Amino acid sequence: MKPLFTSLITALSITCIAPLACAAHDQADMPVPYGSITELSYTAAGETIRYGDDSSQFIEVWRAEQKPKGHLIFIHGGCWLSDYDIQHARPYMSALNQTGYHVYGIEYRRVGNGGGWPTSYQDISTAVQRISEQAKTDELKTVVMGHSAGGHLALLTAADELLADNIDAAVGLAAISNIVEYSQGTNSCEAVTERFMGGMVQDHTDAYRDANPATQQFNSPVYLLHGSDDPIVNPHQSQALAERVQSVYVQSGAGHFDWLHPNTAAFARTEQLLKDIFNESN
């Protein structure tokens, strides 16, 4: 998988929009490589909430310093593998917090440390319910957002009847939205799908059906953002759901990790979408 994380950079000047990240990178060309997001500086979470006994069952919380715009729950990706933990998403979550949201980053069990289907999603569902206990004490909206494999899990929350009253929308960034189709691919991330699911589609048809956002009935609005040049999750994964979700936006020139870099046009597009969802003009 790691060779996919080092895709070549093309030339495109981007305006700096996140002051903290700008200290390390004044501009970010798209598509950005995986290494560029791990090198960003960030403000550490101010709080950690545990929702289980396993070392991977925790939530990192960044509280908005001023009046919050809303509650934003984030699920990191990494091909569902324990090799890639919440660390690489901390700069992104810190930047989202700077734009005015309470941000909750969920760590969860993954392939290699007790995760897989359905354990990984069970962790996400439990964590979202735990966050909602706090979030519903005010009248602010709660949005679940995930990147890549985390996007897959975020979309499932929008179809979970137990969470129907807990979240107001779900956002997928380069999300794996059709896990059956994804399992047929040959890149290093697609190849992990059978490990995550415990076997091939033909041997686990019911499990794949339950784990497949593409065949679910969504209870909350879903918004999908994808890069046109994504080598890890083909933009067709999002485009194929166009008639079943609120909107699908494909960012020209963006790869897989541009969504997680605060100084890209992809991040700016996400920021605008969140403003629209949270009705910040009201």
Phi and psi restraints in degrees (value plus and minus 20) as a CYANA .aco file:
   2 LYS   PHI     -78.4   -38.4
   2 LYS   PSI     -56.5   -16.5
   3 PRO   PHI     -76.7   -36.7
   3 PRO   PSI     -51.3   -11.3
   4 LEU   PHI     -88.7   -48.7
   4 LEU   PSI     -44.1    -4.1
   5 PHE   PHI    -100.5   -60.5
   5 PHE   PSI     -17.9    22.1
   6 THR   PHI    -145.6  -105.6
   6 THR   PSI      27.1    67.1
   7 SER   PHI     -86.1   -46.1
   7 SER   PSI     132.3   172.3
   8 LEU   PHI     -86.7   -46.7
   8 LEU   PSI     129.5   169.5
   9 ILE   PHI    -115.6   -75.6
   9 ILE   PSI     112.9   152.9
  10 THR   PHI    -122.0   -82.0
  10 THR   PSI     142.1   182.1
  11 ALA   PHI    -106.9   -66.9
  11 ALA   PSI      98.8   138.8
  12 LEU   PHI    -179.3  -139.3
  12 LEU   PSI      98.4   138.4
  13 SER   PHI     -99.6   -59.6
  13 SER   PSI     109.9   149.9
  14 ILE   PHI    -140.3  -100.3
  14 ILE   PSI     116.6   156.6
  15 THR   PHI     -93.8   -53.8
  15 THR   PSI     119.9   159.9
  16 CYS   PHI     -92.6   -52.6
  16 CYS   PSI     105.3   145.3
  17 ILE   PHI    -143.6  -103.6
  17 ILE   PSI     -26.3    13.7
  18 ALA   PHI    -144.8  -104.8
  18 ALA   PSI      84.9   124.9
  19 PRO   PHI     -73.1   -33.1
  19 PRO   PSI     -62.5   -22.5
  20 LEU   PHI     -83.8   -43.8
  20 LEU   PSI     -67.8   -27.8
  21 ALA   PHI     -88.5   -48.5
  21 ALA   PSI     -48.5    -8.5
  22 CYS   PHI     -85.6   -45.6
  22 CYS   PSI     -42.3    -2.3
  23 ALA   PHI     -83.0   -43.0
  23 ALA   PSI     -50.0   -10.0
  24 ALA   PHI    -116.3   -76.3
  24 ALA   PSI     -54.8   -14.8
  25 HIS   PHI    -159.6  -119.6
  25 HIS   PSI      93.0   133.0
  26 ASP   PHI     -93.5   -53.5
  26 ASP   PSI     -49.8    -9.8
  27 GLN   PHI    -162.1  -122.1
  27 GLN   PSI     135.9   175.9
  28 ALA   PHI    -154.2  -114.2
  28 ALA   PSI     101.3   141.3
  29 ASP   PHI    -103.6   -63.6
  29 ASP   PSI     128.5   168.5
  30 MET   PHI    -126.5   -86.5
  30 MET   PSI     123.9   163.9
  31 PRO   PHI     -98.8   -58.8
  31 PRO   PSI     124.0   164.0
  32 VAL   PHI    -108.0   -68.0
  32 VAL   PSI     125.7   165.7
  33 PRO   PHI    -102.2   -62.2
  33 PRO   PSI     141.9   181.9
  34 TYR   PHI     -75.4   -35.4
  34 TYR   PSI     -61.2   -21.2
  35 GLY   PHI     -80.4   -40.4
  35 GLY   PSI     -49.1    -9.1
  36 SER   PHI     -89.7   -49.7
  36 SER   PSI     -47.3    -7.3
  37 ILE   PHI    -103.1   -63.1
  37 ILE   PSI     -46.7    -6.7
  38 THR   PHI     -97.2   -57.2
  38 THR   PSI     -38.6     1.4
  39 GLU   PHI    -107.9   -67.9
  39 GLU   PSI     -28.9    11.1
  40 LEU   PHI     -89.2   -49.2
  40 LEU   PSI     125.2   165.2
  41 SER   PHI     -99.8   -59.8
  41 SER   PSI     142.3   182.3
  42 TYR   PHI    -181.8  -141.8
  42 TYR   PSI     143.3   183.3
  43 THR   PHI    -112.4   -72.4
  43 THR   PSI     109.1   149.1
  44 ALA   PHI     -86.0   -46.0
  44 ALA   PSI     131.6   171.6
  45 ALA   PHI     -80.2   -40.2
  45 ALA   PSI     125.7   165.7
  46 GLY   PHI    -109.4   -69.4
  46 GLY   PSI     -28.2    11.8
  47 GLU   PHI    -174.4  -134.4
  47 GLU   PSI     126.6   166.6
  48 THR   PHI    -147.5  -107.5
  48 THR   PSI     109.7   149.7
  49 ILE   PHI    -133.9   -93.9
  49 ILE   PSI     108.7   148.7
  50 ARG   PHI    -115.2   -75.2
  50 ARG   PSI     117.4   157.4
  51 TYR   PHI    -141.7  -101.7
  51 TYR   PSI     -10.1    29.9
  52 GLY   PHI    -189.5  -149.5
  52 GLY   PSI     156.4   196.4
  53 ASP   PHI    -106.0   -66.0
  53 ASP   PSI     -39.8     0.2
  54 ASP   PHI     -91.6   -51.6
  54 ASP   PSI     129.6   169.6
  55 SER   PHI     -84.3   -44.3
  55 SER   PSI     -38.6     1.4
  56 SER   PHI    -115.8   -75.8
  56 SER   PSI     -16.3    23.7
  57 GLN   PHI    -121.1   -81.1
  57 GLN   PSI      60.9   100.9
  58 PHE   PHI    -169.3  -129.3
  58 PHE   PSI     143.3   183.3
  59 ILE   PHI    -146.5  -106.5
  59 ILE   PSI     107.1   147.1
  60 GLU   PHI    -115.7   -75.7
  60 GLU   PSI     116.4   156.4
  61 VAL   PHI    -143.4  -103.4
  61 VAL   PSI     107.8   147.8
  62 TRP   PHI    -131.1   -91.1
  62 TRP   PSI      94.5   134.5
  63 ARG   PHI    -108.9   -68.9
  63 ARG   PSI     119.4   159.4
  64 ALA   PHI     -86.4   -46.4
  64 ALA   PSI     116.8   156.8
  65 GLU   PHI     -94.3   -54.3
  65 GLU   PSI     -55.6   -15.6
  66 GLN   PHI    -121.9   -81.9
  66 GLN   PSI    -190.0  -150.0
  67 LYS   PHI     -76.9   -36.9
  67 LYS   PSI     100.2   140.2
  68 PRO   PHI     -90.0   -50.0
  68 PRO   PSI     127.7   167.7
  69 LYS   PHI    -103.0   -63.0
  69 LYS   PSI     -42.5    -2.5
  70 GLY   PHI     146.2   186.2
  70 GLY   PSI    -197.7  -157.7
  71 HIS   PHI    -125.3   -85.3
  71 HIS   PSI     104.9   144.9
  72 LEU   PHI    -141.8  -101.8
  72 LEU   PSI      93.0   133.0
  73 ILE   PHI    -117.9   -77.9
  73 ILE   PSI     105.9   145.9
  74 PHE   PHI    -138.0   -98.0
  74 PHE   PSI     117.1   157.1
  75 ILE   PHI    -138.7   -98.7
  75 ILE   PSI      95.6   135.6
  76 HIS   PHI     -95.5   -55.5
  76 HIS   PSI     139.8   179.8
  77 GLY   PHI    -122.1   -82.1
  77 GLY   PSI    -171.3  -131.3
  78 GLY   PHI     100.9   140.9
  78 GLY   PSI      12.7    52.7
  79 CYS   PHI      39.0    79.0
  79 CYS   PSI       9.5    49.5
  80 TRP   PHI      43.9    83.9
  80 TRP   PSI      -6.8    33.2
  81 LEU   PHI    -114.5   -74.5
  81 LEU   PSI     123.6   163.6
  82 SER   PHI     -87.6   -47.6
  82 SER   PSI     -37.1     2.9
  83 ASP   PHI     -81.4   -41.4
  83 ASP   PSI     -46.7    -6.7
  84 TYR   PHI    -137.9   -97.9
  84 TYR   PSI      88.3   128.3
  85 ASP   PHI    -124.8   -84.8
  85 ASP   PSI    -187.9  -147.9
  86 ILE   PHI     -86.1   -46.1
  86 ILE   PSI     -37.4     2.6
  87 GLN   PHI     -72.7   -32.7
  87 GLN   PSI     -65.3   -25.3
  88 HIS   PHI     -88.6   -48.6
  88 HIS   PSI     -36.8     3.2
  89 ALA   PHI    -117.7   -77.7
  89 ALA   PSI     -24.8    15.2
  90 ARG   PHI     -82.0   -42.0
  90 ARG   PSI     -62.1   -22.1
  91 PRO   PHI     -79.7   -39.7
  91 PRO   PSI     -58.4   -18.4
  92 TYR   PHI     -86.0   -46.0
  92 TYR   PSI     -67.4   -27.4
  93 MET   PHI     -86.1   -46.1
  93 MET   PSI     -56.8   -16.8
  94 SER   PHI     -82.7   -42.7
  94 SER   PSI     -60.9   -20.9
  95 ALA   PHI     -86.4   -46.4
  95 ALA   PSI     -59.6   -19.6
  96 LEU   PHI     -81.8   -41.8
  96 LEU   PSI     -60.2   -20.2
  97 ASN   PHI     -81.2   -41.2
  97 ASN   PSI     -57.5   -17.5
  98 GLN   PHI     -85.1   -45.1
  98 GLN   PSI     -42.0    -2.0
  99 THR   PHI    -104.3   -64.3
  99 THR   PSI     -21.7    18.3
 100 GLY   PHI      96.0   136.0
 100 GLY   PSI      -6.6    33.4
 101 TYR   PHI    -128.3   -88.3
 101 TYR   PSI     131.8   171.8
 102 HIS   PHI     -93.0   -53.0
 102 HIS   PSI     103.0   143.0
 103 VAL   PHI    -136.4   -96.4
 103 VAL   PSI     112.6   152.6
 104 TYR   PHI    -141.4  -101.4
 104 TYR   PSI      96.2   136.2
 105 GLY   PHI    -121.4   -81.4
 105 GLY   PSI      99.3   139.3
 106 ILE   PHI    -112.3   -72.3
 106 ILE   PSI     104.5   144.5
 107 GLU   PHI    -117.8   -77.8
 107 GLU   PSI     127.8   167.8
 108 TYR   PHI    -173.2  -133.2
 108 TYR   PSI     142.0   182.0
 109 ARG   PHI     -90.2   -50.2
 109 ARG   PSI     118.4   158.4
 110 ARG   PHI    -152.4  -112.4
 110 ARG   PSI     157.5   197.5
 111 VAL   PHI     -81.0   -41.0
 111 VAL   PSI     100.3   140.3
 112 GLY   PHI      92.9   132.9
 112 GLY   PSI     -37.2     2.8
 113 ASN   PHI    -158.9  -118.9
 113 ASN   PSI      18.0    58.0
 114 GLY   PHI      78.2   118.2
 114 GLY   PSI     -21.2    18.8
 115 GLY   PHI    -111.9   -71.9
 115 GLY   PSI    -189.6  -149.6
 116 GLY   PHI     106.8   146.8
 116 GLY   PSI    -192.5  -152.5
 117 TRP   PHI    -113.6   -73.6
 117 TRP   PSI     111.6   151.6
 118 PRO   PHI    -118.3   -78.3
 118 PRO   PSI     -12.6    27.4
 119 THR   PHI     -75.5   -35.5
 119 THR   PSI     -65.7   -25.7
 120 SER   PHI     -80.5   -40.5
 120 SER   PSI     -63.9   -23.9
 121 TYR   PHI     -89.6   -49.6
 121 TYR   PSI     -55.9   -15.9
 122 GLN   PHI     -78.8   -38.8
 122 GLN   PSI     -59.1   -19.1
 123 ASP   PHI     -81.6   -41.6
 123 ASP   PSI     -65.3   -25.3
 124 ILE   PHI     -82.1   -42.1
 124 ILE   PSI     -66.0   -26.0
 125 SER   PHI     -80.7   -40.7
 125 SER   PSI     -63.9   -23.9
 126 THR   PHI     -83.3   -43.3
 126 THR   PSI     -63.3   -23.3
 127 ALA   PHI     -85.7   -45.7
 127 ALA   PSI     -61.7   -21.7
 128 VAL   PHI     -82.9   -42.9
 128 VAL   PSI     -60.9   -20.9
 129 GLN   PHI     -83.7   -43.7
 129 GLN   PSI     -59.4   -19.4
 130 ARG   PHI     -84.1   -44.1
 130 ARG   PSI     -64.5   -24.5
 131 ILE   PHI     -83.2   -43.2
 131 ILE   PSI     -60.2   -20.2
 132 SER   PHI     -83.0   -43.0
 132 SER   PSI     -48.3    -8.3
 133 GLU   PHI     -78.6   -38.6
 133 GLU   PSI     -55.8   -15.8
 134 GLN   PHI    -105.3   -65.3
 134 GLN   PSI     -63.2   -23.2
 135 ALA   PHI     -83.4   -43.4
 135 ALA   PSI     -55.2   -15.2
 136 LYS   PHI     -98.1   -58.1
 136 LYS   PSI     -15.8    24.2
 137 THR   PHI     -97.3   -57.3
 137 THR   PSI     -30.4     9.6
 138 ASP   PHI    -144.8  -104.8
 138 ASP   PSI    -195.5  -155.5
 139 GLU   PHI    -122.8   -82.8
 139 GLU   PSI      -4.4    35.6
 140 LEU   PHI     -98.4   -58.4
 140 LEU   PSI     131.6   171.6
 141 LYS   PHI     -93.6   -53.6
 141 LYS   PSI     135.0   175.0
 142 THR   PHI    -143.0  -103.0
 142 THR   PSI     104.3   144.3
 143 VAL   PHI    -140.6  -100.6
 143 VAL   PSI     114.5   154.5
 144 VAL   PHI    -120.9   -80.9
 144 VAL   PSI     107.4   147.4
 145 MET   PHI    -151.1  -111.1
 145 MET   PSI     119.6   159.6
 146 GLY   PHI    -162.2  -122.2
 146 GLY   PSI     133.8   173.8
 147 HIS   PHI    -133.1   -93.1
 147 HIS   PSI     110.0   150.0
 148 SER   PHI      41.0    81.0
 148 SER   PSI    -139.0   -99.0
 149 ALA   PHI     -83.0   -43.0
 149 ALA   PSI     -51.7   -11.7
 150 GLY   PHI     -87.9   -47.9
 150 GLY   PSI     -50.3   -10.3
 151 GLY   PHI     -86.6   -46.6
 151 GLY   PSI     -58.4   -18.4
 152 HIS   PHI     -76.5   -36.5
 152 HIS   PSI     -66.7   -26.7
 153 LEU   PHI     -89.5   -49.5
 153 LEU   PSI     -54.9   -14.9
 154 ALA   PHI     -84.5   -44.5
 154 ALA   PSI     -60.9   -20.9
 155 LEU   PHI     -84.4   -44.4
 155 LEU   PSI     -54.9   -14.9
 156 LEU   PHI     -85.8   -45.8
 156 LEU   PSI     -50.0   -10.0
 157 THR   PHI     -84.2   -44.2
 157 THR   PSI     -50.9   -10.9
 158 ALA   PHI     -92.4   -52.4
 158 ALA   PSI     -35.9     4.1
 159 ALA   PHI    -125.6   -85.6
 159 ALA   PSI     -20.8    19.2
 160 ASP   PHI    -105.0   -65.0
 160 ASP   PSI      94.3   134.3
 161 GLU   PHI     -81.9   -41.9
 161 GLU   PSI     -49.8    -9.8
 162 LEU   PHI     -88.6   -48.6
 162 LEU   PSI     -40.0     0.0
 163 LEU   PHI    -127.6   -87.6
 163 LEU   PSI     -15.4    24.6
 164 ALA   PHI     -76.2   -36.2
 164 ALA   PSI     -53.5   -13.5
 165 ASP   PHI    -114.2   -74.2
 165 ASP   PSI     -18.2    21.8
 166 ASN   PHI    -119.7   -79.7
 166 ASN   PSI     -46.5    -6.5
 167 ILE   PHI    -146.9  -106.9
 167 ILE   PSI     130.2   170.2
 168 ASP   PHI    -120.1   -80.1
 168 ASP   PSI     -40.1    -0.1
 169 ALA   PHI    -188.7  -148.7
 169 ALA   PSI     141.2   181.2
 170 ALA   PHI    -148.5  -108.5
 170 ALA   PSI     120.9   160.9
 171 VAL   PHI    -144.7  -104.7
 171 VAL   PSI     107.5   147.5
 172 GLY   PHI    -127.7   -87.7
 172 GLY   PSI     103.6   143.6
 173 LEU   PHI    -123.9   -83.9
 173 LEU   PSI      93.3   133.3
 174 ALA   PHI      29.4    69.4
 174 ALA   PSI      22.4    62.4
 175 ALA   PHI     -96.0   -56.0
 175 ALA   PSI     123.0   163.0
 176 ILE   PHI     -99.9   -59.9
 176 ILE   PSI      82.8   122.8
 177 SER   PHI    -125.0   -85.0
 177 SER   PSI     -34.4     5.6
 178 ASN   PHI    -148.9  -108.9
 178 ASN   PSI      73.4   113.4
 179 ILE   PHI     -91.3   -51.3
 179 ILE   PSI     -46.6    -6.6
 180 VAL   PHI     -85.8   -45.8
 180 VAL   PSI     -70.6   -30.6
 181 GLU   PHI     -82.3   -42.3
 181 GLU   PSI     -60.8   -20.8
 182 TYR   PHI     -83.6   -43.6
 182 TYR   PSI     -55.2   -15.2
 183 SER   PHI     -86.9   -46.9
 183 SER   PSI     -36.1     3.9
 184 GLN   PHI    -106.9   -66.9
 184 GLN   PSI     -28.5    11.5
 185 GLY   PHI     -98.0   -58.0
 185 GLY   PSI     152.7   192.7
 186 THR   PHI    -140.7  -100.7
 186 THR   PSI     -22.5    17.5
 187 ASN   PHI     -93.4   -53.4
 187 ASN   PSI     149.9   189.9
 188 SER   PHI     -85.3   -45.3
 188 SER   PSI     -48.1    -8.1
 189 CYS   PHI     -98.4   -58.4
 189 CYS   PSI     -62.9   -22.9
 190 GLU   PHI     -79.3   -39.3
 190 GLU   PSI     -54.8   -14.8
 191 ALA   PHI     -86.9   -46.9
 191 ALA   PSI     -39.1     0.9
 192 VAL   PHI     -96.6   -56.6
 192 VAL   PSI     -39.4     0.6
 193 THR   PHI     -74.0   -34.0
 193 THR   PSI     -63.8   -23.8
 194 GLU   PHI     -84.1   -44.1
 194 GLU   PSI     -54.6   -14.6
 195 ARG   PHI     -87.9   -47.9
 195 ARG   PSI     -61.4   -21.4
 196 PHE   PHI     -83.2   -43.2
 196 PHE   PSI     -60.9   -20.9
 197 MET   PHI    -107.8   -67.8
 197 MET   PSI     -30.5     9.5
 198 GLY   PHI      65.0   105.0
 198 GLY   PSI      -7.4    32.6
 199 GLY   PHI     133.8   173.8
 199 GLY   PSI    -192.0  -152.0
 200 MET   PHI    -103.5   -63.5
 200 MET   PSI     140.8   180.8
 201 VAL   PHI     -75.4   -35.4
 201 VAL   PSI     -67.1   -27.1
 202 GLN   PHI     -83.9   -43.9
 202 GLN   PSI     -40.2    -0.2
 203 ASP   PHI    -118.0   -78.0
 203 ASP   PSI     -31.6     8.4
 204 HIS   PHI    -160.5  -120.5
 204 HIS   PSI      33.0    73.0
 205 THR   PHI     -81.9   -41.9
 205 THR   PSI     -60.8   -20.8
 206 ASP   PHI     -86.5   -46.5
 206 ASP   PSI     -61.6   -21.6
 207 ALA   PHI     -84.4   -44.4
 207 ALA   PSI     -64.0   -24.0
 208 TYR   PHI     -83.9   -43.9
 208 TYR   PSI     -57.7   -17.7
 209 ARG   PHI     -82.0   -42.0
 209 ARG   PSI     -66.9   -26.9
 210 ASP   PHI     -87.6   -47.6
 210 ASP   PSI     -47.8    -7.8
 211 ALA   PHI    -114.1   -74.1
 211 ALA   PSI     -15.2    24.8
 212 ASN   PHI    -123.6   -83.6
 212 ASN   PSI      84.9   124.9
 213 PRO   PHI     -77.1   -37.1
 213 PRO   PSI     -50.0   -10.0
 214 ALA   PHI     -83.2   -43.2
 214 ALA   PSI     -39.2     0.8
 215 THR   PHI    -132.9   -92.9
 215 THR   PSI      -9.5    30.5
 216 GLN   PHI    -113.0   -73.0
 216 GLN   PSI     138.2   178.2
 217 GLN   PHI    -116.8   -76.8
 217 GLN   PSI      94.4   134.4
 218 PHE   PHI     -98.5   -58.5
 218 PHE   PSI     114.4   154.4
 219 ASN   PHI    -115.0   -75.0
 219 ASN   PSI     -36.1     3.9
 220 SER   PHI    -146.0  -106.0
 220 SER   PSI     134.5   174.5
 221 PRO   PHI     -79.6   -39.6
 221 PRO   PSI     121.7   161.7
 222 VAL   PHI    -143.1  -103.1
 222 VAL   PSI     115.4   155.4
 223 TYR   PHI    -145.8  -105.8
 223 TYR   PSI     113.8   153.8
 224 LEU   PHI    -141.1  -101.1
 224 LEU   PSI     113.0   153.0
 225 LEU   PHI    -144.0  -104.0
 225 LEU   PSI     115.2   155.2
 226 HIS   PHI    -167.5  -127.5
 226 HIS   PSI     131.5   171.5
 227 GLY   PHI    -110.9   -70.9
 227 GLY   PSI     121.0   161.0
 228 SER   PHI     -87.5   -47.5
 228 SER   PSI     -44.6    -4.6
 229 ASP   PHI    -132.7   -92.7
 229 ASP   PSI      14.9    54.9
 230 ASP   PHI     -97.5   -57.5
 230 ASP   PSI      96.6   136.6
 231 PRO   PHI    -109.3   -69.3
 231 PRO   PSI     -26.9    13.1
 232 ILE   PHI    -122.4   -82.4
 232 ILE   PSI     -64.0   -24.0
 233 VAL   PHI    -145.5  -105.5
 233 VAL   PSI      89.7   129.7
 234 ASN   PHI     -79.5   -39.5
 234 ASN   PSI     115.8   155.8
 235 PRO   PHI     -78.2   -38.2
 235 PRO   PSI     -38.5     1.5
 236 HIS   PHI     -78.9   -38.9
 236 HIS   PSI     -48.1    -8.1
 237 GLN   PHI     -76.6   -36.6
 237 GLN   PSI     -59.6   -19.6
 238 SER   PHI    -104.1   -64.1
 238 SER   PSI     -63.7   -23.7
 239 GLN   PHI     -79.3   -39.3
 239 GLN   PSI     -52.3   -12.3
 240 ALA   PHI     -87.5   -47.5
 240 ALA   PSI     -37.7     2.3
 241 LEU   PHI    -118.7   -78.7
 241 LEU   PSI      -9.9    30.1
 242 ALA   PHI     -74.0   -34.0
 242 ALA   PSI     -55.9   -15.9
 243 GLU   PHI    -103.2   -63.2
 243 GLU   PSI     -26.8    13.2
 244 ARG   PHI    -132.7   -92.7
 244 ARG   PSI     -22.9    17.1
 245 VAL   PHI    -145.2  -105.2
 245 VAL   PSI     151.6   191.6
 246 GLN   PHI     -85.6   -45.6
 246 GLN   PSI     -65.2   -25.2
 247 SER   PHI    -181.8  -141.8
 247 SER   PSI     133.9   173.9
 248 VAL   PHI    -148.7  -108.7
 248 VAL   PSI     107.1   147.1
 249 TYR   PHI    -145.0  -105.0
 249 TYR   PSI     106.2   146.2
 250 VAL   PHI    -127.1   -87.1
 250 VAL   PSI      98.7   138.7
 251 GLN   PHI    -104.8   -64.8
 251 GLN   PSI      96.6   136.6
 252 SER   PHI     -83.3   -43.3
 252 SER   PSI     112.1   152.1
 253 GLY   PHI      62.9   102.9
 253 GLY   PSI     -26.7    13.3
 254 ALA   PHI    -105.5   -65.5
 254 ALA   PSI     125.1   165.1
 255 GLY   PHI    -119.7   -79.7
 255 GLY   PSI    -157.9  -117.9
 256 HIS   PHI    -111.5   -71.5
 256 HIS   PSI     -53.7   -13.7
 257 PHE   PHI    -123.4   -83.4
 257 PHE   PSI     -21.1    18.9
 258 ASP   PHI     -79.6   -39.6
 258 ASP   PSI     -49.9    -9.9
 259 TRP   PHI     -84.3   -44.3
 259 TRP   PSI     -44.8    -4.8
 260 LEU   PHI    -115.7   -75.7
 260 LEU   PSI     -19.7    20.3
 261 HIS   PHI    -123.5   -83.5
 261 HIS   PSI      98.9   138.9
 262 PRO   PHI     -85.0   -45.0
 262 PRO   PSI     -31.6     8.4
 263 ASN   PHI    -132.8   -92.8
 263 ASN   PSI      18.3    58.3
 264 THR   PHI    -142.7  -102.7
 264 THR   PSI     141.8   181.8
 265 ALA   PHI     -83.3   -43.3
 265 ALA   PSI     -49.1    -9.1
 266 ALA   PHI     -84.6   -44.6
 266 ALA   PSI     -63.9   -23.9
 267 PHE   PHI     -83.3   -43.3
 267 PHE   PSI     -62.0   -22.0
 268 ALA   PHI     -80.6   -40.6
 268 ALA   PSI     -57.2   -17.2
 269 ARG   PHI     -87.2   -47.2
 269 ARG   PSI     -60.1   -20.1
 270 THR   PHI     -83.1   -43.1
 270 THR   PSI     -62.5   -22.5
 271 GLU   PHI     -80.3   -40.3
 271 GLU   PSI     -60.5   -20.5
 272 GLN   PHI     -87.9   -47.9
 272 GLN   PSI     -60.2   -20.2
 273 LEU   PHI     -80.4   -40.4
 273 LEU   PSI     -63.9   -23.9
 274 LEU   PHI     -83.1   -43.1
 274 LEU   PSI     -58.3   -18.3
 275 LYS   PHI     -79.9   -39.9
 275 LYS   PSI     -61.8   -21.8
 276 ASP   PHI     -86.7   -46.7
 276 ASP   PSI     -62.4   -22.4
 277 ILE   PHI     -85.4   -45.4
 277 ILE   PSI     -63.0   -23.0
 278 PHE   PHI    -104.4   -64.4
 278 PHE   PSI     -19.1    20.9
 279 ASN   PHI      31.4    71.4
 279 ASN   PSI      31.4    71.4
 280 GLU   PHI     -86.0   -46.0
 280 GLU   PSI     -39.0     1.0
 281 SER   PHI     -94.0   -54.0
 281 SER   PSI     -35.5     4.5
